[in-house]
Amino acid sequence: MDAYECIATKLDVREFSSKRTPTEVKLKVLEAGRLTGSGVNSQHWRFILVQEPSNLKKLAADSTTGKWVERCDFAIIVLTDPKYGFHLIDAGRAAQDMQLAAWNFGVISCVFTGMRQDSLRKNFNIPEEINPSIVVGFGYPERKVYGRKNRKPLSEITFLEKYDMPFYTQNLKG
């Protein structure tokens, strides 16, 4: 799938089918996370692949906002090093790249950040010095989910040169 098409059509979906994701696709998703840029090339993120149903249940129980993760095929806990002021940006970058790589293969995903830190750390042996930043759940969709997003137009969210200057496409140079 074309990269722009992937971005334009990827939706956050929490309804997964029982279809299993092939190992090769899981590896591509993890590789996409590994290949993501990081501040000062620190590559400080770490990933925990969660695919056993019992562990997905624990992950759901450890969540305050992602109970749906119990029904996905697999999840990835993105861990970052909080000594870097940009660690949460790097977590988001890695998660987004993994989501787009998955969508390229028709695998849907969604994220959550609401976690019960103590139980999550205990259940997944996460050291205190590492931050569990974001969880991404993956799987095949229960029903067709391909389509365009409902987003505000650029003219409502973009400014030209300064915040109070309206943006119009005819003002673009190039």
Buried (B, 14 or more C-beta within 10 A) or exposed (E): EEEEEBBEBBBEBBBBEEEEBEEEBBEBBBEBBEEBEBBEEBBBBBBBBBBEEEBBEBBBBBBEEBBBBBBBBBBBBBBBBEEBEBBBBBBBBBBBBBBBBBBBBBBBBBBBBEBEEEEBBEBBEBEEEBBBBBBBBBBBBBEEBEEEEEEEEEEEEEEEEEEEEEBEEEEEEE
